[in-house]
Amino acid sequence: MSLTFQVPTLSDQKAAQDLKQLILVSVPDANVDIDSQAKTVTIDDSQASEETFNQLIVAAGHHVTSAQ
């Protein structure tokens, strides 16, 4: 299962890397791909829920406009 989040507050590669590290600390089995130019966060093959990732992104100071 793959989840994709639109995160318009991803400003650059450093913000993307910081967010990825935060997600991996909380959910180490997550396969995380962040595209700071497209402002998307894609997570594959994780046992954690969509809501868990949404909360992690918000806790990192970002906004999620949609999830697929």
VMD Tcl script that builds the backbone (N, CA, C; Angstrom):
set m [mol new atoms 204]
animate dup $m
set s [atomselect $m all]
$s set {name element resname resid chain x y z} {
  {N N MET 1 A 0.840 -1.186 0.000}
  {CA C MET 1 A 0.000 0.000 0.000}
  {C C MET 1 A 0.885 1.250 0.000}
  {N N SER 2 A 0.496 2.217 -0.776}
  {CA C SER 2 A 1.255 3.456 -0.884}
  {C C SER 2 A 0.364 4.627 -0.488}
  {N N LEU 3 A 0.927 5.521 0.312}
  {CA C LEU 3 A 0.228 6.749 0.710}
  {C C LEU 3 A 0.989 7.935 0.159}
  {N N THR 4 A 0.273 8.893 -0.418}
  {CA C THR 4 A 0.900 10.120 -0.908}
  {C C THR 4 A 0.204 11.309 -0.282}
  {N N PHE 5 A 0.995 12.191 0.304}
  {CA C PHE 5 A 0.496 13.393 0.956}
  {C C PHE 5 A 0.985 14.619 0.203}
  {N N GLN 6 A 0.113 15.579 -0.029}
  {CA C GLN 6 A 0.505 16.880 -0.581}
  {C C GLN 6 A 0.854 17.775 0.606}
  {N N VAL 7 A 2.090 18.275 0.621}
  {CA C VAL 7 A 2.583 19.082 1.739}
  {C C VAL 7 A 3.130 20.396 1.185}
  {N N PRO 8 A 2.263 21.403 1.046}
  {CA C PRO 8 A 2.675 22.655 0.400}
  {C C PRO 8 A 3.728 23.443 1.177}
  {N N THR 9 A 3.941 23.111 2.434}
  {CA C THR 9 A 4.913 23.851 3.244}
  {C C THR 9 A 6.329 23.290 3.142}
  {N N LEU 10 A 6.544 22.261 2.325}
  {CA C LEU 10 A 7.907 21.765 2.102}
  {C C LEU 10 A 8.643 22.776 1.245}
  {N N SER 11 A 9.574 23.482 1.839}
  {CA C SER 11 A 10.211 24.596 1.144}
  {C C SER 11 A 11.490 24.235 0.400}
  {N N ASP 12 A 12.213 23.236 0.895}
  {CA C ASP 12 A 13.495 22.908 0.272}
  {C C ASP 12 A 13.923 21.495 0.663}
  {N N GLN 13 A 15.100 21.100 0.159}
  {CA C GLN 13 A 15.610 19.752 0.402}
  {C C GLN 13 A 15.921 19.517 1.875}
  {N N LYS 14 A 16.384 20.530 2.584}
  {CA C LYS 14 A 16.679 20.363 4.011}
  {C C LYS 14 A 15.399 20.086 4.794}
  {N N ALA 15 A 14.330 20.818 4.497}
  {CA C ALA 15 A 13.049 20.567 5.166}
  {C C ALA 15 A 12.561 19.152 4.867}
  {N N ALA 16 A 12.756 18.703 3.639}
  {CA C ALA 16 A 12.361 17.345 3.253}
  {C C ALA 16 A 13.162 16.308 4.029}
  {N N GLN 17 A 14.465 16.522 4.134}
  {CA C GLN 17 A 15.325 15.578 4.861}
  {C C GLN 17 A 14.978 15.550 6.345}
  {N N ASP 18 A 14.719 16.705 6.931}
  {CA C ASP 18 A 14.330 16.764 8.348}
  {C C ASP 18 A 13.029 16.013 8.583}
  {N N LEU 19 A 12.064 16.186 7.689}
  {CA C LEU 19 A 10.782 15.496 7.819}
  {C C LEU 19 A 10.968 13.990 7.674}
  {N N LYS 20 A 11.773 13.584 6.715}
  {CA C LYS 20 A 12.022 12.151 6.509}
  {C C LYS 20 A 12.639 11.533 7.759}
  {N N GLN 21 A 13.603 12.211 8.351}
  {CA C GLN 21 A 14.231 11.691 9.565}
  {C C GLN 21 A 13.224 11.565 10.708}
  {N N LEU 22 A 12.359 12.553 10.865}
  {CA C LEU 22 A 11.336 12.497 11.901}
  {C C LEU 22 A 10.413 11.301 11.693}
  {N N ILE 23 A 9.993 11.088 10.462}
  {CA C ILE 23 A 9.114 9.953 10.171}
  {C C ILE 23 A 9.819 8.641 10.479}
  {N N LEU 24 A 11.077 8.509 10.061}
  {CA C LEU 24 A 11.807 7.253 10.254}
  {C C LEU 24 A 12.125 6.970 11.723}
  {N N VAL 25 A 12.272 8.007 12.525}
  {CA C VAL 25 A 12.484 7.791 13.964}
  {C C VAL 25 A 11.219 7.190 14.582}
  {N N SER 26 A 10.067 7.671 14.137}
  {CA C SER 26 A 8.795 7.215 14.694}
  {C C SER 26 A 8.314 5.908 14.076}
  {N N VAL 27 A 8.563 5.720 12.786}
  {CA C VAL 27 A 8.109 4.521 12.068}
  {C C VAL 27 A 9.289 4.002 11.236}
  {N N PRO 28 A 10.208 3.271 11.885}
  {CA C PRO 28 A 11.446 2.877 11.199}
  {C C PRO 28 A 11.263 1.962 9.993}
  {N N ASP 29 A 10.139 1.255 9.897}
  {CA C ASP 29 A 9.940 0.354 8.755}
  {C C ASP 29 A 9.374 1.061 7.530}
  {N N ALA 30 A 9.109 2.367 7.639}
  {CA C ALA 30 A 8.508 3.113 6.528}
  {C C ALA 30 A 9.523 3.324 5.401}
  {N N ASN 31 A 9.053 3.197 4.180}
  {CA C ASN 31 A 9.846 3.520 2.998}
  {C C ASN 31 A 9.365 4.897 2.550}
  {N N VAL 32 A 10.151 5.926 2.839}
  {CA C VAL 32 A 9.726 7.315 2.664}
  {C C VAL 32 A 10.437 7.958 1.479}
  {N N ASP 33 A 9.652 8.565 0.588}
  {CA C ASP 33 A 10.199 9.326 -0.528}
  {C C ASP 33 A 9.567 10.719 -0.490}
  {N N ILE 34 A 10.405 11.741 -0.383}
  {CA C ILE 34 A 9.899 13.110 -0.317}
  {C C ILE 34 A 10.449 13.894 -1.499}
  {N N ASP 35 A 9.544 14.516 -2.235}
  {CA C ASP 35 A 9.908 15.351 -3.382}
  {C C ASP 35 A 9.592 16.797 -3.005}
  {N N SER 36 A 10.625 17.557 -2.664}
  {CA C SER 36 A 10.402 18.932 -2.207}
  {C C SER 36 A 9.935 19.848 -3.343}
  {N N GLN 37 A 10.280 19.520 -4.582}
  {CA C GLN 37 A 9.818 20.346 -5.699}
  {C C GLN 37 A 8.328 20.125 -5.972}
  {N N ALA 38 A 7.893 18.870 -5.934}
  {CA C ALA 38 A 6.474 18.556 -6.139}
  {C C ALA 38 A 5.671 18.730 -4.856}
  {N N LYS 39 A 6.409 18.871 -3.733}
  {CA C LYS 39 A 5.806 19.029 -2.410}
  {C C LYS 39 A 4.931 17.835 -2.048}
  {N N THR 40 A 5.498 16.629 -2.277}
  {CA C THR 40 A 4.798 15.399 -1.941}
  {C C THR 40 A 5.636 14.529 -1.014}
  {N N VAL 41 A 4.921 13.781 -0.177}
  {CA C VAL 41 A 5.525 12.775 0.688}
  {C C VAL 41 A 4.832 11.465 0.342}
  {N N THR 42 A 5.615 10.474 -0.107}
  {CA C THR 42 A 5.063 9.169 -0.459}
  {C C THR 42 A 5.658 8.126 0.473}
  {N N ILE 43 A 4.795 7.302 1.038}
  {CA C ILE 43 A 5.214 6.274 1.983}
  {C C ILE 43 A 4.682 4.940 1.490}
  {N N ASP 44 A 5.596 3.959 1.341}
  {CA C ASP 44 A 5.244 2.625 0.869}
  {C C ASP 44 A 5.500 1.590 1.957}
  {N N ASP 45 A 4.700 0.551 1.914}
  {CA C ASP 45 A 4.956 -0.664 2.694}
  {C C ASP 45 A 5.150 -0.431 4.177}
  {N N SER 46 A 4.285 0.304 4.794}
  {CA C SER 46 A 4.380 0.512 6.231}
  {C C SER 46 A 3.123 -0.024 6.903}
  {N N GLN 47 A 3.291 -0.489 8.122}
  {CA C GLN 47 A 2.155 -0.987 8.893}
  {C C GLN 47 A 1.409 0.143 9.594}
  {N N ALA 48 A 2.006 1.323 9.654}
  {CA C ALA 48 A 1.367 2.465 10.326}
  {C C ALA 48 A 0.236 3.019 9.461}
  {N N SER 49 A -0.699 3.677 10.110}
  {CA C SER 49 A -1.885 4.189 9.415}
  {C C SER 49 A -1.625 5.532 8.738}
  {N N GLU 50 A -2.537 5.887 7.851}
  {CA C GLU 50 A -2.495 7.190 7.194}
  {C C GLU 50 A -2.546 8.303 8.233}
  {N N GLU 51 A -3.377 8.136 9.239}
  {CA C GLU 51 A -3.513 9.151 10.291}
  {C C GLU 51 A -2.206 9.343 11.056}
  {N N THR 52 A -1.470 8.262 11.288}
  {CA C THR 52 A -0.172 8.362 11.973}
  {C C THR 52 A 0.776 9.259 11.188}
  {N N PHE 53 A 0.876 9.033 9.876}
  {CA C PHE 53 A 1.777 9.841 9.059}
  {C C PHE 53 A 1.291 11.288 8.958}
  {N N ASN 54 A -0.001 11.466 8.858}
  {CA C ASN 54 A -0.566 12.818 8.824}
  {C C ASN 54 A -0.175 13.574 10.097}
  {N N GLN 55 A -0.311 12.934 11.236}
  {CA C GLN 55 A 0.034 13.573 12.508}
  {C C GLN 55 A 1.525 13.874 12.601}
  {N N LEU 56 A 2.365 12.987 12.101}
  {CA C LEU 56 A 3.810 13.230 12.119}
  {C C LEU 56 A 4.186 14.430 11.259}
  {N N ILE 57 A 3.571 14.536 10.091}
  {CA C ILE 57 A 3.864 15.662 9.193}
  {C C ILE 57 A 3.435 16.975 9.842}
  {N N VAL 58 A 2.262 16.984 10.454}
  {CA C VAL 58 A 1.768 18.185 11.131}
  {C C VAL 58 A 2.644 18.511 12.342}
  {N N ALA 59 A 3.055 17.489 13.085}
  {CA C ALA 59 A 3.913 17.707 14.262}
  {C C ALA 59 A 5.258 18.320 13.874}
  {N N ALA 60 A 5.694 18.072 12.635}
  {CA C ALA 60 A 6.952 18.641 12.154}
  {C C ALA 60 A 6.781 20.091 11.697}
  {N N GLY 61 A 5.545 20.612 11.798}
  {CA C GLY 61 A 5.306 22.007 11.462}
  {C C GLY 61 A 4.821 22.228 10.041}
  {N N HIS 62 A 4.398 21.161 9.386}
  {CA C HIS 62 A 3.919 21.275 8.004}
  {C C HIS 62 A 2.400 21.155 7.957}
  {N N HIS 63 A 1.862 21.490 6.797}
  {CA C HIS 63 A 0.416 21.370 6.559}
  {C C HIS 63 A 0.211 20.326 5.476}
  {N N VAL 64 A -0.813 19.517 5.643}
  {CA C VAL 64 A -1.179 18.511 4.636}
  {C C VAL 64 A -2.474 18.981 3.983}
  {N N THR 65 A -2.455 19.123 2.653}
  {CA C THR 65 A -3.670 19.567 1.973}
  {C C THR 65 A -4.471 18.399 1.418}
  {N N SER 66 A -3.817 17.274 1.148}
  {CA C SER 66 A -4.559 16.099 0.698}
  {C C SER 66 A -3.694 14.862 0.889}
  {N N ALA 67 A -4.398 13.736 0.980}
  {CA C ALA 67 A -3.717 12.438 1.074}
  {C C ALA 67 A -4.408 11.483 0.124}
  {N N GLN 68 A -3.620 10.613 -0.484}
  {CA C GLN 68 A -4.189 9.632 -1.421}
  {C C GLN 68 A -3.767 8.247 -1.028}
}
mol reanalyze $m
mol bondsrecalc $m
mol representation Tube
mol addrep $m
